[in-house]
Amino acid sequence: MSVGRGWATIEADLRAELAAIGVEKVSVYEKYGWLRADPTPWSEAAQAICDRAEERSETTCEVCRARPAERNRLPSGWIKTLCAWHRTGPIVRYRPGWQARVDRLVTELAGVEPNAMVTIVEPTTLGPKGTFHTETESGRELIWAALEELARTCGRCGCVGAERIDWCETCASRRVQAKRPASEEP
């Protein structure tokens, strides 16, 4: 599959329609939050089929196939078409460095168990705690693996270490310097 799992049906329909009119090859990809396709050989009929698939992708979540969905610019700069749930995504409290790993977890879960949900991830004295709903063992395994990795992930920059940390050495020293009063500055 060359696009998000939520668009798998759109891609399958597109490929079937194009094959029916004699298109031998089609490159399907996501660009700027839309499903795009380049058929070979090109024809006006093939382009019309590709345009219909692109229109369907405009309101379908790339992750879970839910409708309605809208194009959104993520903090990373990427533009994605997402439903309300995947647009807001799970809340990561107090540890912005964990967000990329939690986003990856949501994507991994969508591939294994589309109805699984991660609601919140937050630090505790015993390590990261997640509030989630999953019905399969494989979904639970993905979540536990992510929580174990988060225990070794810097809460500020997201670098992963070998041992359990709250902040990496670099970020911890920056925190200390930021808290130091101006009168203590050398």
Backbone bond lengths (Angstrom), bond angles and torsions (degrees), N, CA, C in turn:
res aa  C-N    CA-C-N  psi(-1)  N-CA   C-N-CA  omega(-1)  CA-C   N-CA-C  phi
1 M - - - 1.436 - - 1.519 108.28 -
2 S 1.321 115.98 138.74 1.457 118.88 -175.41 1.522 113.38 -109.36
3 V 1.329 118.06 -0.72 1.462 121.90 176.89 1.520 108.18 -131.86
4 G 1.345 116.80 176.19 1.455 120.76 -179.88 1.520 112.71 -58.37
5 R 1.344 115.83 153.67 1.456 121.27 -176.94 1.523 112.71 -58.95
6 G 1.308 117.61 -28.80 1.459 120.98 178.84 1.514 112.99 -66.27
7 W 1.316 116.46 -22.47 1.461 120.82 178.67 1.525 113.00 -100.32
8 A 1.316 118.27 9.04 1.468 121.48 -176.83 1.526 111.48 -58.78
9 T 1.329 117.78 -41.67 1.466 121.01 -179.75 1.524 110.58 -66.67
10 I 1.323 116.62 -41.30 1.468 120.04 178.31 1.528 109.56 -62.06
11 E 1.330 116.81 -44.02 1.464 120.44 179.64 1.523 111.13 -64.21
12 A 1.326 118.04 -43.32 1.470 121.15 179.92 1.521 110.89 -62.70
13 D 1.343 116.97 -44.08 1.470 120.38 177.64 1.519 110.94 -62.21
14 L 1.327 116.48 -42.60 1.464 122.03 178.98 1.525 110.85 -58.85
15 R 1.330 116.54 -50.32 1.467 120.56 -179.31 1.524 111.62 -61.54
16 A 1.338 117.69 -39.96 1.469 121.17 179.79 1.529 111.06 -65.62
17 E 1.331 116.39 -44.97 1.472 120.13 179.20 1.519 111.50 -63.43
18 L 1.333 116.70 -41.79 1.467 120.02 180.00 1.528 111.10 -67.39
19 A 1.318 117.22 -39.59 1.469 120.44 178.12 1.526 110.50 -62.76
20 A 1.340 116.88 -36.11 1.463 121.53 -179.35 1.528 112.57 -64.67
21 I 1.331 118.05 -24.96 1.472 119.94 179.08 1.531 111.85 -103.28
22 G 1.341 116.05 9.87 1.463 119.70 173.51 1.515 116.91 93.59
23 V 1.314 118.09 13.45 1.459 120.22 176.62 1.521 107.80 -73.96
24 E 1.314 116.75 125.27 1.462 121.82 -174.87 1.517 113.25 -86.86
25 K 1.315 116.55 -29.67 1.459 120.41 -175.19 1.522 108.98 -145.61
26 V 1.340 115.73 141.66 1.459 119.43 176.56 1.527 108.14 -144.16
27 S 1.317 114.57 133.82 1.458 121.47 175.91 1.530 106.46 -102.95
28 V 1.337 116.15 119.68 1.464 121.56 -178.50 1.520 108.43 -114.20
29 Y 1.334 117.01 133.31 1.452 121.49 -178.04 1.523 109.61 -155.50
30 E 1.336 115.85 170.15 1.456 122.37 176.27 1.519 107.87 -104.47
31 K 1.322 116.06 135.56 1.455 120.49 176.31 1.520 108.49 -147.38
32 Y 1.339 115.56 125.74 1.461 122.31 179.81 1.531 112.61 54.67
33 G 1.329 117.16 33.15 1.450 121.05 176.52 1.518 115.30 83.19
34 W 1.325 117.55 11.22 1.464 121.35 176.91 1.515 109.78 -124.00
35 L 1.304 115.76 151.03 1.458 120.59 171.45 1.530 106.76 -77.29
36 R 1.298 116.74 130.31 1.471 121.94 179.01 1.521 108.99 -122.69
37 A 1.309 116.50 151.29 1.462 120.68 179.69 1.524 109.82 -144.33
38 D 1.329 115.54 140.32 1.460 122.93 175.94 1.516 107.97 -119.62
39 P 1.349 117.94 102.02 1.463 120.50 -178.72 1.534 112.27 -84.86
40 T 1.328 115.49 147.97 1.471 121.64 174.96 1.524 107.95 -133.67
41 P 1.308 119.47 121.82 1.457 128.37 -1.52 1.524 111.35 -75.87
42 W 1.337 115.14 149.94 1.447 121.30 179.98 1.516 109.91 -79.96
43 S 1.308 117.13 143.67 1.465 123.52 171.49 1.520 107.82 -151.49
44 E 1.317 116.80 166.60 1.466 119.73 178.85 1.520 110.88 -64.30
45 A 1.337 116.95 -36.95 1.471 120.68 178.37 1.526 110.48 -64.71
46 A 1.324 116.36 -42.04 1.464 120.51 178.64 1.521 110.39 -64.71
47 Q 1.332 116.50 -40.76 1.467 119.66 179.06 1.517 111.29 -64.30
48 A 1.330 117.52 -37.80 1.468 121.24 178.64 1.532 110.58 -62.76
49 I 1.325 116.69 -40.57 1.471 121.14 177.29 1.530 109.61 -63.84
50 C 1.324 117.27 -44.59 1.471 121.53 178.87 1.525 111.22 -62.59
51 D 1.326 116.91 -39.07 1.468 120.90 178.98 1.527 111.18 -64.35
52 R 1.356 117.11 -40.07 1.466 119.96 178.11 1.527 110.93 -64.02
53 A 1.327 116.76 -40.77 1.471 120.47 178.52 1.528 110.02 -64.02
54 E 1.330 116.81 -40.90 1.463 120.36 178.25 1.525 110.63 -62.29
55 E 1.336 117.51 -41.66 1.461 120.89 177.99 1.523 111.46 -61.84
56 R 1.328 117.68 -41.28 1.471 121.14 177.82 1.531 110.52 -62.01
57 S 1.336 116.38 -38.66 1.467 119.96 -177.48 1.523 112.45 -69.00
58 E 1.328 118.19 -22.71 1.459 121.83 -177.93 1.521 112.91 -63.39
59 T 1.340 117.47 -24.88 1.467 120.57 -176.64 1.523 112.35 -123.02
60 T 1.332 117.72 16.92 1.459 122.26 -178.84 1.527 109.34 -119.05
61 C 1.333 117.00 128.72 1.462 121.29 -179.71 1.527 110.41 -63.51
62 E 1.328 117.01 129.95 1.466 122.33 179.52 1.522 112.21 -64.44
63 V 1.319 116.91 -26.17 1.456 120.79 -174.16 1.520 112.15 -89.69
64 C 1.359 117.16 -47.52 1.467 119.25 -169.66 1.522 115.21 -123.03
65 R 1.316 119.76 -1.15 1.462 124.42 177.90 1.526 113.44 78.25
66 A 1.336 118.42 5.01 1.465 121.37 -178.37 1.525 110.57 -69.91
67 R 1.332 113.89 149.89 1.451 121.36 174.53 1.514 107.36 -130.08
68 P 1.285 120.65 142.44 1.457 127.56 2.25 1.523 111.87 -81.77
69 A 1.291 114.44 156.65 1.462 121.91 175.82 1.527 107.23 -136.95
70 E 1.317 115.70 157.28 1.461 121.22 -178.63 1.514 110.39 -132.15
71 R 1.332 115.63 156.14 1.464 120.39 174.84 1.519 108.27 -75.11
72 N 1.343 115.56 135.93 1.457 122.02 -178.04 1.518 109.91 -138.44
73 R 1.317 115.78 143.85 1.462 120.01 172.59 1.519 107.22 -91.96
74 L 1.326 116.31 120.03 1.452 121.92 179.39 1.524 109.96 -78.98
75 P 1.330 118.04 162.60 1.466 120.21 177.56 1.530 112.42 -56.86
76 S 1.335 117.00 -26.92 1.456 120.76 178.69 1.529 112.42 -73.23
77 G 1.348 116.88 -12.46 1.462 120.83 -178.47 1.519 113.14 102.09
78 W 1.332 117.81 -18.08 1.462 121.59 179.40 1.519 109.94 -69.24
79 I 1.324 116.27 146.76 1.459 121.49 175.10 1.519 107.26 -103.50
80 K 1.327 116.49 126.75 1.460 122.46 -177.88 1.516 109.24 -132.72
81 T 1.332 116.78 150.89 1.453 121.99 173.52 1.518 106.94 -97.43
82 L 1.343 116.02 115.02 1.464 120.82 -172.04 1.519 111.23 -136.44
83 C 1.340 115.04 149.37 1.463 121.18 173.45 1.531 108.37 -74.45
84 A 1.322 116.39 174.75 1.464 120.36 -178.14 1.522 111.32 -60.01
85 W 1.331 117.58 -39.83 1.468 120.14 -178.83 1.518 111.28 -64.91
86 H 1.340 117.69 -50.19 1.458 120.26 -177.23 1.532 112.30 -74.88
87 R 1.314 117.28 -20.41 1.462 119.89 176.02 1.528 110.02 -69.35
88 T 1.317 116.87 -45.78 1.455 119.45 179.66 1.515 110.45 -81.22
89 G 1.328 116.06 -34.41 1.455 121.14 177.23 1.512 111.91 61.56
90 P 1.293 115.86 -178.45 1.459 118.58 179.52 1.523 110.89 -71.43
91 I 1.308 115.27 152.47 1.454 121.46 178.40 1.523 108.31 -87.03
92 V 1.305 116.52 131.10 1.456 121.79 174.69 1.525 105.86 -111.28
93 R 1.341 116.24 113.34 1.469 120.43 -176.36 1.516 112.13 -90.80
94 Y 1.306 116.05 132.79 1.466 125.54 168.41 1.526 115.58 66.03
95 R 1.307 119.86 -0.74 1.463 121.51 -176.98 1.540 109.98 -136.77
96 P 1.345 118.03 79.09 1.460 119.55 -178.99 1.532 112.76 -59.64
97 G 1.324 117.68 -25.09 1.462 120.75 178.77 1.522 113.20 -67.65
98 W 1.306 117.95 -15.15 1.461 121.85 178.83 1.528 113.09 -85.18
99 Q 1.328 117.67 -15.37 1.463 121.13 -170.51 1.527 113.21 -58.03
100 A 1.326 118.58 -43.49 1.469 120.59 -177.84 1.527 110.80 -61.99
101 R 1.348 117.36 -40.36 1.468 119.89 -179.90 1.528 111.04 -69.10
102 V 1.323 117.42 -37.46 1.465 120.74 178.36 1.533 109.94 -68.42
103 D 1.336 117.69 -39.16 1.465 120.69 175.83 1.524 110.49 -60.94
104 R 1.332 116.50 -41.80 1.473 120.39 177.91 1.526 110.66 -63.60
105 L 1.329 117.19 -38.79 1.462 121.76 177.33 1.525 110.70 -60.07
106 V 1.334 117.60 -44.79 1.460 121.29 179.95 1.526 110.31 -60.17
107 T 1.326 117.13 -42.19 1.466 121.16 178.48 1.523 110.79 -65.14
108 E 1.341 117.37 -43.89 1.467 121.08 178.80 1.523 110.59 -62.19
109 L 1.327 117.51 -42.48 1.462 121.14 179.85 1.521 111.82 -63.23
110 A 1.330 116.69 -38.28 1.465 119.75 179.66 1.520 111.00 -60.42
111 G 1.337 117.13 -32.19 1.458 120.39 178.61 1.514 113.74 -75.77
112 V 1.315 117.37 -26.27 1.469 122.03 -176.68 1.521 111.57 -98.70
113 E 1.333 115.76 -43.70 1.462 121.18 -176.39 1.527 108.86 -145.84
114 P 1.342 118.03 92.02 1.464 121.13 -174.46 1.527 115.08 -56.79
115 N 1.334 118.97 -26.44 1.465 120.89 -178.40 1.521 113.60 -88.75
116 A 1.308 118.11 -2.07 1.466 121.23 179.25 1.528 109.29 -68.60
117 M 1.339 115.24 148.93 1.458 119.75 -179.55 1.522 110.24 -138.47
118 V 1.311 115.97 135.68 1.456 122.01 170.21 1.520 105.22 -110.46
119 T 1.329 116.75 118.45 1.453 120.74 -174.38 1.515 112.57 -92.44
120 I 1.324 116.33 -46.02 1.456 119.65 -176.12 1.524 109.48 -151.14
121 V 1.320 116.07 145.37 1.465 122.69 173.53 1.520 106.00 -130.58
122 E 1.344 115.51 128.74 1.461 119.43 -177.77 1.520 110.15 -145.81
123 P 1.335 116.14 155.46 1.463 119.43 178.51 1.534 111.21 -80.41
124 T 1.319 115.74 147.01 1.464 121.80 171.81 1.526 106.46 -134.91
125 T 1.324 116.66 173.50 1.468 119.44 179.00 1.523 111.58 -65.97
126 L 1.325 117.50 -22.85 1.465 120.96 179.08 1.529 113.01 -92.30
127 G 1.318 117.14 -4.20 1.463 121.39 -179.23 1.522 110.40 125.13
128 P 1.325 117.23 -175.18 1.462 120.64 -177.84 1.532 111.42 -63.60
129 K 1.322 114.60 141.40 1.461 120.96 177.72 1.519 107.27 -122.69
130 G 1.317 116.52 133.74 1.450 120.63 178.26 1.514 111.21 -120.25
131 T 1.315 116.31 140.61 1.455 121.61 171.98 1.517 105.37 -104.65
132 F 1.327 116.44 121.45 1.454 119.97 -173.49 1.518 111.31 -150.82
133 H 1.325 115.32 165.99 1.460 122.75 174.16 1.525 107.48 -131.18
134 T 1.316 115.73 123.93 1.461 120.96 176.22 1.519 108.20 -149.12
135 E 1.301 116.68 149.30 1.469 120.95 -177.84 1.519 112.71 -113.08
136 T 1.323 117.95 -4.62 1.458 119.70 -176.55 1.524 111.17 -118.60
137 E 1.308 114.79 154.89 1.461 120.35 177.66 1.529 110.41 -65.24
138 S 1.331 116.86 -39.19 1.469 118.99 -179.41 1.529 111.23 -65.11
139 G 1.339 117.96 -34.98 1.463 120.55 175.76 1.514 111.54 -65.72
140 R 1.335 116.82 -43.29 1.467 120.56 177.77 1.524 111.01 -63.08
141 E 1.332 117.39 -39.84 1.470 120.51 179.23 1.524 111.10 -61.96
142 L 1.344 116.96 -42.60 1.470 120.17 177.98 1.529 110.92 -61.47
143 I 1.314 116.77 -42.76 1.464 120.42 -178.51 1.520 110.70 -66.35
144 W 1.329 117.73 -45.55 1.468 120.24 -179.56 1.532 111.21 -64.00
145 A 1.337 116.48 -38.99 1.472 119.42 178.10 1.533 110.34 -63.02
146 A 1.329 116.98 -40.57 1.472 120.36 179.15 1.521 110.55 -66.05
147 L 1.333 118.16 -41.66 1.463 120.84 179.43 1.527 110.90 -64.79
148 E 1.334 116.91 -38.09 1.466 119.95 176.65 1.529 111.14 -63.63
149 E 1.329 116.44 -40.77 1.467 119.67 178.34 1.531 111.08 -67.80
150 L 1.336 116.87 -38.13 1.460 120.04 179.11 1.526 111.76 -63.03
151 A 1.324 117.76 -29.69 1.462 120.69 178.02 1.526 111.20 -63.72
152 R 1.340 117.30 -22.90 1.467 122.59 179.31 1.533 111.90 -106.09
153 T 1.336 116.54 13.60 1.464 121.53 -175.22 1.522 110.62 -109.02
154 C 1.325 116.02 131.89 1.465 121.13 178.10 1.534 109.01 -61.86
155 G 1.314 115.86 131.77 1.451 121.08 -178.95 1.515 114.25 -71.92
156 R 1.316 117.06 -14.35 1.456 120.00 -178.78 1.534 112.48 -101.15
157 C 1.339 117.34 -53.11 1.477 119.31 -173.43 1.526 113.53 -102.75
158 G 1.336 117.95 -16.11 1.459 120.19 177.28 1.515 115.78 87.99
159 C 1.341 118.25 4.34 1.469 118.86 178.50 1.529 108.76 -71.54
160 V 1.326 115.58 145.07 1.459 121.30 -176.66 1.519 109.05 -104.10
161 G 1.333 116.18 130.39 1.456 121.93 179.30 1.518 111.31 -108.40
162 A 1.306 116.21 -178.68 1.459 121.72 -179.49 1.522 112.00 -84.60
163 E 1.318 117.34 -24.75 1.455 121.77 -176.93 1.525 110.19 -121.06
164 R 1.313 115.65 168.28 1.451 121.42 179.54 1.530 110.11 -65.07
165 I 1.335 115.77 131.75 1.463 121.41 -179.79 1.527 109.81 -142.67
166 D 1.314 116.57 157.53 1.461 121.21 167.28 1.533 108.54 -97.26
167 W 1.362 114.08 -45.80 1.460 121.40 -179.83 1.525 107.61 -136.54
168 C 1.328 116.98 143.29 1.465 119.23 174.44 1.528 108.34 -69.73
169 E 1.305 118.05 168.54 1.473 121.22 -177.36 1.524 111.89 -59.27
170 T 1.319 116.59 -41.68 1.467 120.37 -178.98 1.523 111.35 -62.13
171 C 1.330 116.32 -48.21 1.464 120.14 -178.37 1.529 111.51 -70.09
172 A 1.325 117.55 -35.43 1.466 120.63 177.96 1.526 110.61 -63.21
173 S 1.340 117.31 -42.14 1.473 119.21 179.16 1.523 110.80 -67.52
174 R 1.325 118.17 -35.51 1.472 120.68 176.40 1.522 110.80 -64.83
175 R 1.334 116.76 -38.94 1.466 120.85 178.25 1.515 111.29 -62.65
176 V 1.315 116.10 -43.58 1.466 120.62 179.68 1.524 109.65 -63.35
177 Q 1.338 117.61 -44.56 1.467 120.97 179.85 1.524 111.13 -63.92
178 A 1.311 116.63 -37.48 1.471 120.14 -179.12 1.524 111.64 -68.33
179 K 1.330 117.57 -31.50 1.462 121.72 -179.91 1.528 113.40 -82.27
180 R 1.347 117.01 -18.67 1.463 121.79 -177.02 1.525 109.99 -67.66
181 P 1.334 118.26 131.22 1.470 120.52 177.97 1.536 110.42 -65.22
182 A 1.308 115.13 154.05 1.463 121.24 -177.75 1.534 111.57 -59.69
183 S 1.331 117.67 -30.13 1.460 120.63 -178.95 1.516 112.16 -68.17
184 E 1.344 117.96 -21.58 1.450 120.98 179.16 1.522 113.19 -89.21
185 E 1.312 117.58 -7.43 1.461 121.18 -179.30 1.518 109.92 -63.97
186 P 1.343 119.08 137.93 1.471 119.95 -179.71 1.516 112.48 -68.75
